[in-house]
């Protein structure tokens, strides 16, 4: 408390750049945005989009992390079949100009022990200035029929599901490109999940 009353609140960051998104500073990356490896199972794809704040402006200093299964629905670190592969399923992208981009493999359906498989998706964590706790969401793919039976997607009201479904938007570098914008607040705000 100061002599003038309460102190203003503080928000997190931006302090990510040097350690977590170092490519703009010519430092070695701890995790990058190209998840492909020569032993990764699945169709190589590009997933990209813009990150907007509540005012509709691009967020130039957010950090997006993803964790995903391979093309057979197996998560590295969980599936014994992937114990010795180079594919780690984890990536990180900065949004220096408000845009994130990952080159990866399209995940497969995720089998579950209760028999209710999950549709192919990518788990997303987002850090940004003004965000005190990491936000969690998912990226689904518009060309997957399994979206109709995904238990998590079924929890989202029909009118909000579009905020989670990436649309196929041509090719880039010879790879299928999927696009999903993330909106932190306001109209068409992305659906975020509790951790």
C-alpha positions, 0 to 999 in steps of 0.5 A: 500500500502506498501513501496515496491508498491502494497500489494499482494492480499489476498484470503478468509480463510481457517477459516471455521474449528472451527465454520462451520466444527467443528467435527474434533475439537470435537465441536458441529456441527451447521449443519451436513452431515446427513439430515435424520430425522424420519419424512423426506419423501423420499428414504434415499441415500448417495451423495458423491464425491471428490473436485479437484483444477485446478491442479487435486489435492484434496482440503482438506479444502473446505466446501460444503453446500446443500439445497434440497427438500424432496421426494415430491419436497417440500422445508423446510421453503417454503412449509407450509406442512413442517413447523413442521417437523424436516427435514430441507433440509440443510446440511454441509460437510467438505472435510478434505481429499478432500471428501464430503459426505451426507446422506439424502433423494432423492429429488422429482421433484420440482413443479413450478408455470409456469408448468415446473417442475424441475428434482430432484436435490440438490442445492450446495454451495462451499467455499474453499481457493482461492475462494472469492465468494461462488460457486453454482452448482447443483447435478442431478441424472442419473436415473431421466427421468425428467432431459430431461425436466429440464429448468436449465439443458437445459441451460447447453451445452450437453457436460458439463451436465455430470459435474452436474449428479451424477452416481449411484454407488452401495450401502453404509451402505445399502443405494443407493450411488450417486457419483459426483466429483466437479472440480473447474477448468481445464478439466471437470470443474464443471458447476457453476451458478450465484447466 
